[in-house]
Amino acid sequence: MRRRSPTSPLIEHMEKGAAKNQQSRICLLASLSAFFWVFLLYFHFVVLGGSTDDDPSPLNPISVSYESIISRPRNAQFAPISRPTNAQPAPVSRHDNAQSFPTHQTTKTHPKEDSFPFMTALRTIENKSDPCGGRYIYVHDLPPRFNEDMLKECRSLSLWTNMCKFTTNAGLGPPLENVEGVFSDTGWYATNQFAVDVIFSNRMKQYECLTQDSSLAAAIFVPFYAGFDIARYLWGYNVSVRDAASLDLVDWLGKRPEWSIMGGKDHFLVAGRITWDFRRLSDEDSNWGNKLLFLPAAKNMSMLVVESSPWNANDFGIPYPTYFHPAKDSDVFIWQDRMRNLERKWLFSFAGAPRPDNPKSIRGPIIDQCKKSNLCKLLECDFGESKCHSPSSIMKMFQGSLFCLQPQGDSYTRRSAFDSILAGCIPVFFHPGSAYTQYTWHLPKNYSKYSVFIPEDDIRKRNVSIEQKLSQISPEQVKIMREEVIGLIPRLIYADPRSKLETHKDAFDLAVQAVIEKVTKLRRDIIHGRTDDDFIEELSWKYALLEEGQYVGPHEWDPFFSKPKGGNGNSESNGSSAEAAKNSWKSEQRAQS
């Protein structure tokens, strides 16, 4: 039907009088009709199409402008704000103040991941252009009473030793003179075995990935001199004095915003002493040490000690410091080559004193065997014997030996083990707690590559001949093992804190790397809801030995780590660890006699 209009009479007149113009009128009507339908379709699809009831979501405030919609070609795709798509948004297209659009925006990470406060740190791992991505360390700026003030009172750090000289040279101690030609001309210091606190902290100052933004940190370092702190008060002080600095520290940390991120599980600190100095089992003044490692806050942190507990999960073994602290890589290469080419006239050697008060000690039988052998070099250490405590005498003996005996000291471990490896001497261990379960961050899991293991009972009960046992190892195998030992040297030394090795990773580097890996794994486990419900802390020593896919079960070393049940309900008897720690001080006293 055609609608009539006021112009109809004129049109009718024209139809009667001008039939020749009929074709022009038809074209005019067709044009008007086409314009009407084009306008109607445009209004429906373009103006109304972006706000249908099917998509009630609010528009993104940074959406495409209206002008861009009008000018869009007819066959173009609409912007994601008007219809949901499966396309991933480009990370660079959002501004910092842009609001999220959860209904239609999809991301690579699970939505709840953004709720974890450590996600910024984890995402730095993905930034391949950042050499520090995933490696940043934030260092707490502790009040000086927790570290530097102790050095100012260095005479109080040991009952028998003046520690002032040992805190010089960034904790390395005074330089050693190479009078006998045993050392290199540079890089050798009379380093105290308990000086790791200050050495490690000074090495941290040279760490290449320090950050003042804790949100980027893969781990957080606490520069508390825990070893120096307890050393001041071990003799003649009550438990309140011994615990004061530790309690003060955890109180200070608990008030810091960095602590709340993971409750301290991303924090770590270093103590250059054995773990038993920090594991007092009761609050009786007669008991040894402080209770730092039993404080709830400390149980969340990782504490690096020169001897860890096989039955606890919050401490980790790091090497004792040796006398060698190279400032450059060439110092290491030259030393390694020298150790390869030495003539070693002794099959085995031992430096140490007997333990007549300890019926379980095998040192007596070892000394007896060495005295009877023409192939053993013995350096007896006791009151009045100075050579045993001379770095030059010790290193000279180790450099002339193929194998170096390393039985337990007053506790599981000995600094001597690291001195022998530094000398290219293959260590012989008699208890797995002396190295294999202690220094899993620094030593290969396959201990037979670099050492010999003779169980204590072979000496104590079966009277096995050490000389015969070692003589059975072929010269070719000895050479292979010695090369493995020499290759371990960079991993077990602490480079000069005032410089940094370029190609080698030293003991510090490996410890920091291990802490970062530990924290990173924990964070990822938290994100994915993985928990260690089956973890048995009393079997902590086993977990570090596991290969991928293995589970904790019976182990050949179980007899070495079985513990008597104390009458107070503790899984460790009240005397064993405390006595071990207390006896370690006898060695220091003996060294100064």
C-alpha positions in Angstrom: 0.0 0.0 0.0 1.2 3.4 -0.8 0.8 6.3 1.6 -0.9 9.4 0.3 0.7 12.8 0.9 -0.2 16.5 0.4 1.6 16.5 -2.9 -0.8 13.9 -4.5 -2.8 16.4 -6.7 0.4 17.7 -8.2 1.6 14.2 -8.9 -1.7 13.2 -10.5 -1.6 16.2 -12.7 1.9 15.3 -13.8 0.8 11.7 -14.5 -2.0 13.0 -16.8 0.0 15.7 -18.5 3.5 14.2 -18.5 3.5 10.4 -18.9 7.0 10.7 -20.2 8.3 11.5 -16.6 6.8 8.3 -15.0 10.2 6.6 -14.9 11.8 9.5 -13.0 9.1 9.4 -10.3 9.5 5.7 -9.8 13.3 6.2 -9.2 12.6 9.0 -6.7 10.3 6.7 -4.7 12.7 3.9 -4.7 15.5 6.1 -3.4 13.3 7.4 -0.5 12.3 3.9 0.4 15.9 2.7 0.4 17.1 5.6 2.5 14.4 4.8 5.1 15.3 1.1 5.4 19.1 1.9 5.6 18.4 4.4 8.4 16.2 1.9 10.2 18.8 -0.9 10.0 21.7 1.4 11.0 19.7 2.5 14.1 18.9 -1.1 15.1 22.3 -2.7 14.7 24.7 0.0 15.5 23.1 2.2 18.1 21.0 -0.4 19.9 23.3 -3.4 19.2 25.9 -2.5 21.9 23.5 -2.5 24.8 21.3 -5.6 24.5 19.8 -7.4 27.5 22.0 -10.4 26.7 25.0 -8.6 28.1 24.2 -6.7 31.3 27.9 -6.2 32.2 29.1 -2.6 32.8 31.3 -1.1 30.1 35.1 -1.0 30.7 36.1 2.6 31.5 39.0 2.3 29.0 36.8 0.8 26.2 37.1 1.7 22.6 35.7 5.2 21.8 32.4 5.9 20.2 34.1 7.4 17.1 36.0 4.2 16.5 32.8 2.2 16.5 31.1 4.5 14.0 34.1 4.4 11.7 34.6 0.6 12.0 34.4 -1.2 8.6 31.2 -3.2 8.1 33.1 -6.6 8.2 35.2 -5.7 11.3 35.0 -7.6 14.6 33.4 -5.9 17.5 35.5 -4.9 20.6 35.6 -7.4 23.5 33.6 -5.1 25.6 30.4 -5.7 23.7 30.6 -9.4 23.3 32.6 -12.0 25.3 35.5 -13.6 23.4 38.1 -16.2 24.2 41.0 -14.0 23.2 43.6 -13.2 25.9 44.0 -9.5 26.6 47.4 -8.1 25.8 49.2 -7.4 29.1 50.4 -4.0 27.9 46.9 -2.7 26.9 45.7 -2.1 30.5 46.6 1.0 32.5 47.7 0.8 36.1 44.4 2.4 37.2 42.2 0.3 35.0 39.5 -1.7 36.7 39.3 -5.4 36.2 36.5 -6.8 34.1 36.1 -10.4 35.5 33.0 -11.3 33.5 34.7 -11.1 30.1 38.5 -10.8 30.8 40.5 -14.0 31.0 44.0 -14.2 32.4 46.8 -16.8 32.4 46.8 -17.0 36.2 44.0 -18.4 38.4 41.8 -15.5 39.7 42.7 -16.2 43.3 46.4 -16.1 42.7 46.2 -12.3 42.8 45.2 -12.5 46.4 48.6 -13.8 47.5 50.9 -10.9 48.6 54.0 -12.7 47.2 52.8 -12.9 43.6 54.8 -9.9 42.6 58.0 -11.6 43.6 57.0 -14.8 41.8 56.2 -13.0 38.6 59.7 -11.6 38.5 60.9 -15.2 37.6 59.0 -14.9 34.3 60.9 -11.7 33.3 63.7 -13.2 31.3 65.2 -9.8 30.6 65.8 -9.3 34.3 69.0 -11.2 35.4 67.7 -10.9 39.0 64.2 -12.1 38.3 63.4 -14.6 41.0 66.6 -13.9 42.9 66.1 -10.7 44.7 67.0 -10.6 48.4 65.6 -8.1 50.9 67.8 -7.5 54.0 66.2 -6.3 57.2 67.8 -3.1 58.6 68.1 -4.4 62.1 69.0 -2.2 65.0 72.8 -2.4 65.7 72.2 -4.2 69.0 71.5 -7.4 66.9 74.8 -7.3 65.0 77.3 -4.4 64.9 77.2 -3.7 68.6 78.4 -7.2 69.3 81.6 -6.6 67.2 82.3 -3.5 69.2 82.3 -5.7 72.3 84.3 -8.4 70.6 86.3 -9.3 73.8 83.0 -10.7 75.3 82.3 -13.1 72.4 84.3 -16.0 73.9 85.4 -17.0 77.3 88.8 -18.2 76.2 89.4 -16.5 72.8 89.9 -12.9 72.0 87.6 -12.7 69.0 88.6 -9.1 68.2 91.3 -10.2 65.8 89.0 -12.7 64.2 86.4 -10.1 63.3 88.9 -8.1 61.3 89.0 -8.2 57.5 85.2 -8.6 57.2 85.3 -11.6 59.5 88.2 -13.5 57.9 90.6 -12.7 60.6 94.3 -11.7 60.2 96.2 -12.8 57.1 98.3 -15.9 57.2 101.9 -15.7 56.3 103.1 -18.3 53.8 106.4 -19.0 55.6 106.5 -22.8 54.8 105.0 -22.5 51.3 101.9 -24.4 52.3 99.4 -21.6 51.3 99.1 -19.3 48.4 100.7 -15.9 48.8 97.2 -14.2 49.0 93.7 -15.2 50.1 94.7 -17.1 53.3 93.5 -16.0 56.7 93.4 -17.3 60.3 89.7 -17.6 60.2 87.8 -18.7 63.3 85.5 -21.6 62.8 82.6 -19.8 64.5 82.9 -16.6 62.3 80.3 -17.5 59.7 77.8 -15.0 61.1 79.9 -12.0 60.1 81.4 -13.5 57.0 78.0 -14.4 55.6 76.5 -11.0 56.4 79.4 -9.2 54.7 79.1 -11.4 51.6 75.4 -10.5 51.5 76.4 -6.9 51.1 78.0 -7.8 47.8 75.1 -9.9 46.6 74.2 -8.7 43.1 70.4 -8.9 43.5 69.7 -6.9 46.6 66.5 -4.9 46.7 64.9 -2.3 48.9 61.4 -3.3 47.6 60.4 -6.3 49.8 57.5 -7.2 47.4 60.1 -8.3 44.9 62.1 -10.5 47.3 62.5 -14.2 46.7 63.7 -14.4 50.3 64.3 -12.1 53.2 67.6 -12.1 55.1 67.9 -11.3 58.8 71.5 -10.2 59.7 71.3 -11.2 63.3 74.6 -12.5 64.7 72.9 -15.4 66.5 76.2 -17.3 67.0 78.0 -14.4 68.5 75.0 -13.6 70.7 74.8 -16.9 72.4 78.6 -17.2 72.7 78.6 -14.3 75.1 76.4 -15.9 77.6 76.9 -19.7 77.5 78.9 -19.8 80.8 77.6 -18.3 84.0 74.4 -16.7 82.8 70.8 -17.6 83.5 68.3 -18.5 80.8 66.7 -15.0 80.8 70.0 -13.4 79.7 70.7 -16.1 77.2 67.2 -15.8 75.6 66.9 -12.0 75.7 68.3 -11.1 72.3 66.4 -13.9 70.6 63.1 -12.9 72.1 63.8 -9.3 71.3 64.5 -10.2 67.7 61.3 -12.2 67.0 59.3 -9.4 68.7 61.0 -6.8 66.3 60.4 -9.0 63.3 56.8 -9.7 64.1 56.0 -6.0 63.9 57.4 -5.6 60.4 55.1 -5.7 57.4 57.4 -8.1 55.7 56.8 -10.7 58.4 53.1 -10.8 57.8 53.5 -11.9 54.1 54.3 -15.5 55.0 54.6 -15.4 58.8 58.4 -15.5 58.5 58.6 -18.6 56.2 60.4 -16.5 53.6 63.0 -15.3 56.2 66.4 -16.8 56.9 69.4 -16.1 59.2 72.8 -17.5 59.8 74.5 -18.8 63.0 78.1 -19.9 62.9 77.6 -22.5 65.6 76.1 -26.0 65.9 72.4 -26.3 66.3 72.5 -27.6 69.8 73.6 -24.2 71.1 70.1 -23.0 70.2 67.9 -25.9 71.3 67.7 -25.8 75.1 65.0 -28.2 76.2 63.9 -26.6 79.4 64.1 -23.3 81.2 66.4 -24.6 83.9 69.6 -22.5 84.3 71.6 -25.7 84.3 70.6 -26.6 80.8 72.8 -25.6 77.9 72.3 -22.8 75.3 69.2 -20.7 74.4 65.9 -21.7 72.9 66.0 -19.6 69.7 65.2 -22.6 67.4 62.3 -23.6 69.6 60.6 -20.2 69.5 57.4 -20.4 67.4 58.5 -17.6 65.1 61.9 -19.2 64.6 60.3 -22.5 63.6 58.9 -20.6 60.5 62.3 -19.2 59.6 65.2 -21.1 58.0 68.4 -21.0 60.2 71.7 -21.8 58.5 74.2 -23.4 61.0 77.5 -25.3 60.7 75.8 -28.4 62.1 72.1 -29.0 61.8 69.7 -31.3 63.7 68.7 -34.5 61.8 65.4 -34.4 63.6 64.2 -30.9 63.0 63.1 -29.0 59.9 64.0 -25.4 60.6 67.8 -25.6 60.4 70.2 -26.4 57.5 73.8 -27.2 57.4 76.3 -24.9 55.7 80.1 -25.4 55.6 82.5 -24.4 58.3 84.8 -21.6 57.1 88.2 -22.7 56.0 91.4 -20.6 55.9 91.1 -19.9 52.1 89.1 -16.9 50.9 90.0 -16.1 47.3 89.3 -12.7 45.9 89.2 -13.8 42.2 88.7 -16.9 40.2 92.3 -17.3 39.2 93.2 -17.8 42.8 90.9 -20.9 42.9 92.2 -22.3 39.6 95.8 -22.0 40.6 95.1 -23.7 44.0 93.2 -26.6 42.4 96.0 -27.2 39.9 98.5 -27.2 42.7 96.5 -29.8 44.7 96.3 -32.1 41.6 100.1 -32.2 41.2 101.1 -32.7 44.8 103.1 -35.9 45.8 101.2 -37.6 48.6 103.3 -40.0 50.6 100.8 -41.0 53.3 98.0 -43.4 52.6 95.9 -41.8 55.4 96.2 -39.3 58.2 94.3 -38.1 61.3 94.4 -34.9 63.3 92.6 -35.0 66.5 92.5 -35.9 70.2 90.9 -39.0 71.9 87.7 -38.7 73.8 88.2 -41.0 76.9 85.1 -39.6 78.6 82.9 -40.7 75.7 82.6 -44.5 75.6 80.9 -44.3 72.1 83.8 -42.4 70.5 86.0 -44.3 68.0 88.8 -41.8 68.1 90.8 -44.0 70.5 90.8 -47.0 68.2 91.5 -44.8 65.2 94.5 -43.3 66.9 95.8 -46.7 67.9 95.5 -48.0 64.3 97.3 -44.9 62.9 100.2 -45.3 65.4 100.6 -49.0 64.4 100.6 -48.2 60.6 103.6 -47.1 58.6 101.3 -45.5 56.1 99.5 -43.2 58.5 100.4 -39.7 59.6 99.1 -38.7 63.1 98.8 -35.2 64.5 97.6 -35.5 68.0 95.6 -32.6 69.5 95.5 -32.1 73.2 96.4 -29.6 75.8 99.9 -28.3 75.2 100.1 -29.6 71.6 100.3 -26.5 69.4 100.9 -28.0 66.0 97.4 -29.4 65.8 96.0 -25.9 66.0 98.5 -24.5 63.5 96.8 -24.0 60.1 100.1 -24.6 58.4 100.8 -27.9 60.2 97.3 -29.2 59.5 97.2 -28.2 55.8 100.7 -29.6 55.2 99.7 -33.0 56.6 96.5 -33.1 54.6 98.3 -32.1 51.4 100.6 -35.1 51.9 97.8 -37.7 52.4 95.6 -39.6 50.0 92.8 -40.1 52.6 92.0 -38.0 55.7 90.0 -39.6 58.6 87.1 -37.6 59.8 85.3 -39.3 62.7 82.8 -37.4 64.8 84.2 -34.6 66.9 82.4 -33.5 70.1 79.3 -33.4 67.9 78.6 -34.9 64.5 80.7 -32.5 62.4 84.3 -31.1 62.2 85.8 -28.2 60.5 88.7 -30.5 59.7 86.6 -32.2 57.0 86.5 -29.0 55.0 90.2 -28.4 55.5 91.0 -31.8 54.2 88.9 -31.3 51.0 90.6 -28.0 50.5 93.9 -29.8 50.5 92.6 -32.3 47.9 92.6 -35.2 50.5 89.7 -37.7 50.2 87.7 -37.6 53.4 86.8 -40.8 55.2 83.6 -40.5 57.3 82.3 -42.9 59.9 78.9 -41.4 60.6 76.5 -40.1 57.9 75.7 -37.1 60.1 79.2 -35.8 59.8 78.6 -34.8 56.1 76.1 -36.7 54.1 72.9 -35.6 55.8 74.3 -32.2 56.8 75.5 -30.4 53.8 73.1 -31.6 51.1 73.1 -28.1 49.5 76.8 -28.3 48.9 77.8 -32.0 48.5 76.7 -34.6 45.9 74.1 -37.1 47.1 76.4 -39.8 45.7 78.9 -39.7 48.5 81.0 -42.5 47.2 82.2 -40.2 44.4 84.2 -38.0 46.7 84.6 -39.9 50.0 84.9 -43.3 51.8 82.3 -44.4 54.3 83.3 -46.9 57.1 80.5 -47.4 59.6 81.5 -46.7 63.2 80.6 -50.2 64.3 83.2 -51.6 61.9 85.8 -49.9 64.0 84.1 -50.2 67.4 82.9 -53.8 67.2 84.4 -55.5 64.2 87.9 -54.2 64.4 88.1 -53.5 60.7 91.6 -52.4 59.5 91.4 -48.9 58.1 94.7 -49.4 56.3 93.5 -52.6 54.6 90.2 -51.0 53.6 91.8 -48.0 52.0 94.6 -50.0 50.3 92.0 -52.0 48.4 91.0 -48.9 46.4 92.8 -48.9 43.1 95.2 -46.0 42.2 93.0 -45.2 39.2 89.9 -44.9 41.5 91.8 -42.8 43.9 92.7 -40.4 41.2 89.1 -40.2 40.0 87.9 -39.5 43.6 90.6 -36.9 44.2 89.6 -35.0 41.1 86.0 -35.1 42.4 87.2 -33.7 45.7 89.3 -30.9 44.1 86.3 -30.0 42.0 84.2 -29.5 45.2 86.6 -26.8 46.6 84.8 -23.7 45.2 81.5 -24.9 46.6 82.9 -25.3 50.1 84.8 -22.1 50.6 83.6 -18.5 51.3 85.1 -16.0 48.9 86.5 -12.8 50.3 83.4 -10.7 51.3 85.1 -7.6 49.9 85.0 -9.1 46.4 83.2 -11.7 44.3 84.1 -14.7 42.2 83.0 -14.4 38.6 82.6 -18.0 37.4 82.5 -20.0 40.6 79.6 -20.3 43.0 81.0 -20.5 46.5 79.4 -21.8 49.7 77.5 -18.5 50.2 76.0 -18.5 46.6 74.8 -22.1 47.0 73.2 -21.5 50.3 71.3 -18.4 49.1 70.2 -20.3 46.0 68.9 -23.2 48.1 67.0 -20.8 50.4 65.4 -19.1 47.4 64.4 -22.5 45.8 62.9 -23.5 49.2 60.8 -20.4 49.5 59.7 -20.4 45.9 58.5 -24.0 46.1 56.6 -23.2 49.3 54.9 -20.2 47.6 53.9 -22.3 44.7 52.6 -25.0 47.0 50.5 -22.4 48.8 49.0 -21.2 45.5 48.0 -24.7 44.4 46.8 -25.8 47.8 49.5 -28.4 48.3 50.3 -29.3 51.9 52.8 -31.5 53.6 50.4 -33.3 55.8 52.5 -36.5 55.7 55.7 -34.7 56.7 57.4 -36.3 59.7 59.8 -33.8 61.3 61.6 -36.4 63.3 62.7 -37.9 59.9 63.9 -34.6 58.5 67.3 -36.0 57.6 65.8 -38.4 55.1 63.9 -35.8 53.0 66.9 -34.1 51.6 68.3 -37.4 50.4 65.3 -38.3 48.3 65.3 -38.3 44.6 62.4 -37.1 42.5 59.4 -39.4 43.1 60.8 -41.1 46.1 59.1 -41.4 49.4 60.4 -41.6 53.0 60.8 -45.2 54.2 63.2 -47.5 55.9 66.9 -46.4 55.4 70.2 -48.1 55.9 71.2 -45.2 58.1 68.3 -45.5 60.5 70.4 -47.0 63.3 72.7 -43.9 63.2 69.8 -41.6 64.0 67.6 -43.5 66.4 67.0 -41.4 69.5 66.3 -42.5 73.1 63.1 -41.2 74.5 63.6 -38.8 77.4 61.6 -39.1 80.6 60.3 -35.6 80.0 58.5 -36.6 76.9 60.9 -35.0 74.5 62.0 -37.3 71.7 65.6 -36.4 72.4 67.3 -37.2 75.7 68.0 -34.2 77.7 71.8 -34.7 77.9 73.1 -35.8 74.5 72.8 -32.6 72.4 73.6 -30.3 75.3 76.7 -32.3 76.2 77.8 -32.3 72.5 77.5 -28.6 72.4 79.2 -28.1 75.8 82.1 -30.4 74.8 82.6 -28.4 71.6 83.8 -25.6 73.8 86.4 -27.8 75.3 88.0 -27.9 71.9 88.2 -24.1 71.8 89.6 -24.0 75.3 92.2 -26.7 74.3 93.1 -24.6 71.3 94.0 -21.7 73.5 96.0 -23.7 76.0 
